[in-house]
Amino acid sequence: MFSSRPVAIACAIAAFGMFIPRSAFAQDQEGWHVDLAPLYFWTATTNGNLAINGTRDIPVYMDFADAKSKLAGAFALHGEVRNGRWGVLSDINFIRLSSDVSYTTPILGAPIAGTVKLDQVIFNGKVMYEVKPGTRFMLVGGIRTFTMSPTAHFIGPVGGQLADIDVSKTEVAGVGGFVYRPRLAKKVLLLTEADVGGGSAFTWSALGGIEFQIKPWIGLAAGYGALRIDTGNVPKSGTAVVNDVQYAVTQYGPAFSLTLHWAEK
């Protein structure tokens, strides 16, 4: 009897950093290149299902307008370093949500109220390799991890306290894909990327967008991104499971970012 709403909100917001339009190759010369995206935003809609402690197939649907009111804290940062045809990229995204929850039990009709807090962290670490110098088409490979940690405290009828929920689970997946960033005009680049992978969870992501370079060292980007995370192994209905969370959700929506570029002279 766990409200799915806060978990859905977390999934909707926590993937912001997955869709930072990646570095724009602001400079074409050899040497070190560093890109940092401290400001980005993803107005995501979430659609899927989840299971908490054996409760199966709870449907979730949450647009961003519903999600933003529950945000209690967030931190996200993306960085990328390249030299020649090789590079590495990494991002980390932390979301904390807090929500008051109330519902009625389906059989007895008893009112239940409580507070739910949820932390979620998504981390990406990947190696990049440009297939042919100057093409801006790069193969990428690495890992993606996601940690979901919901806690809940409920009060039943006449002030009776129900069992608290305190769950934390980390999933790890190896991913592989590509990044392609051709220049469409002097100050405009096309940003495309996609990856897919598996391990303790199945995942894929995709992004398409445009970056406009205001100056060689700064760019504004807009695009559309999607992310799928599927932990699988949802327990059968009625199975007694403790401290377990499983989910299969897709997030999708417009993405926006500001990226800083630095190149060795």
N, C-alpha and C positions, 0 to 999 in steps of 0.2 A: 504494500500500500504506500508506494513512494511516488510523489508527484514527478512527472517526467519533464515539467516545464523548465526548471532550472538547468537540468542537464542539456536540454535542447538549446537553451540560450548559450551555454558554454561552448557547445559545438559550433554555434553560429558565429561567435566572436573569436574564439581561440585560434582560428586558422588565418587571421589577418596576415600574419607574416609569411604564410605560404605563398602569398600572391603579391609580394612586392615586385613590381616590374624590375627585373634584374639589370645589372649595370649596362650602360649604353655604349661601351667601348668609345668613351668620349675622345680618346686619342688613338691614333693608328700606329704610332711609332713603337719600336721595341722598348723594353724596360719594364719597370714595375708599374702596375696600375692598381689602385685601391678605390673601392666604391663603398659608400656607407649610406644606408637608407634609414634615417632616424624617424621619419614622418611618413606614415602610410595608413591607409584606411580601406576597409573592405566591407561594403554594405551587403552582407550575406544573408541569404535565406537558407534554412536548414530543413531537410526532409529525410525521414528514415524511421528507424525504430530502435528501441533499447530494452535492456533487461537488467534489473537491479536485484541481487540476491534471489535469483530464480524466477522473478516475475517476468513473464515472457511477452514479447511482441507489443510493447507499449508504443503506439504510434506517436511520432513527433513531427510537428510542422511549426516553424517559427520564422516570421519575417523579421527584418532588422528593426523595424519600428517597435516590435514587441520586446526585442532582446535588450535594447540599449538602456531601458529603465532599470534593469537589474544589475548593471555593471558596478562592482565595488572596487575594482582596481585592475590595472593592466600594464604590462611592459612588453615591448617587442623591439628587436634590433636585428638588422641584416647587414652582413659584411662580406666583401668579396676581394680577393687578391689574385692578380695574374702577373705572369712574366713569360713572354713568348707565347707558346701554344698551350701552356699548362696553367691551371689556376685552381683555387679552392673557394668554396662559398659556404657560409653557415648562417643560420638564423635561429633565434630562440623567441618563443612567444609564451607569455604567462598571463593568465586570466583568472581573476577572482570575482565570483558572483555571490550575492546574498539575496535571499527572497523569503518573505513570509508565505507560508503555504497553509491552505485549509481545504478540506474535502470531507465527504460523507461516506462511511463504509457502505458497500453495496448491499449487504444482507441485513444488518441491524439498523442501518440508517443513523449510526452514531457520528456526531461531529468530531473531527480531528483537526487540530491546529498545531503549527510548529514553525521552526526556522530551518532553512536549508542553506548551507554554504558549499561552494564548489570551487576547487582549484583545478586548472587544467594547463599543462605545459606541452608544447610541441617543439621539437628540436630537429633541425636538418643539418647534416654535414655531408658535403659532396665534393668530389674531385672533377675538374673539367679538362677536356682536351679538344683543342681546335683541330678538326679533321684535316683541313687544308688552310695554310696561312692566308689571311685576308678574306676568307669566306664568311667569317663570323658564325659558322655552324660548329657547335661544340657538342660532343658527347659528354654526359655526366653520369656519375655513379656514386653511391654512398649509402647512408642510413637515414631513416626517419623514425623518431620515437615519439610516443604520445602517452602522457600520464594523466589519468583522471582520478580526482580525489574528492568525492562528495561526502559531506557530513550532515546529519540531520538530527534534530531533537523535536519530538512530538509529544503533545499532551492530549490525552483522550478525554472521554466524558467525565464530568465531576472532578477534573484536575488530575486524573490518573495518568502517570507517566508511562509512555511506551518505550520499547527498546530503541536505543539510539542506533543510528547508522553511521559507521565510520569506515570508509573503504578507500583504498589507494591501489591502483594497478597501472603498470607500465607495459606498453606493447612496443616491440621493435620490428622494423621491416627494412630489408635492403631494397634500394630503389635504383632504377636506371632509366635514362631518357636522353633528351637533347635540349639544347638552347640555341635559338637562331635569331640573330639581331641584325638584319640587313639595314643599310642606310637608305631611306627613301628620298631624302633631300638633305641639304647641307646641315640643317638643324633638326631633322626629323628622322627617327628610327622606328622600325617595326620591331616589336618585342613578342616573341613566341617561345613557349617552352612547354614540355610535357614530361611526365615520368610515370612509371608503374612499378610496383614491387610487392613483396610479400615476406612473411616470416611468422611472427606470432599474430600478425594481422595483415590483411590485404589492403593496399592503398594505391590510389592514383591521383594525379593532379594535372591541370592544364591551365594555360594562360595565354591570352592574346591581347595586345595593346599597342599604344603609340607613346613614345617619349619625345617631348619637345625640349631641346637644349636651350635654356635661357642664356646661359654662358657656358664655356667649355667645362666649368667646374660644377655646374648645377643643372638639373633637369626636372621637369614636371611630367608625370606619366598618368595615363588613364587606360583602363582595359577591362576585361571581363575574365573572371577566374572561377574554377571549380575544383573541389577536393572531395575525395571519397575515402572514408575510413570504415573498415568492416572487420571487427575482431572475431566474428564467427563464433562457433561453439555456444550458441545461446541455449541454456538449459531447457529441458522439456518442461512443459507446464506442470506445476505441482512439485517439482524437484526442490528439495530443501538445500539451498546454497547460502553460505554465509560469506560476507566480505568479498563479493564478486560483482563486477559490472561489465557488461558486454553491450556493444552498440554497433549499428550499421547505419551511418548517416552520410548524406551528401550535402555540401554547402556550395552555393553558387550565387554570383552577383557581381556588380561593378566594383572595380578596385582603382585606387588613386594613390600616388606616392610622390614624394620629393626625394631625389637621390643626389648625393654629393660625390663628385669624381675628383680623383687626384692621379696625376701621371708623372713619372720620373722624367726630368728634363736632361 
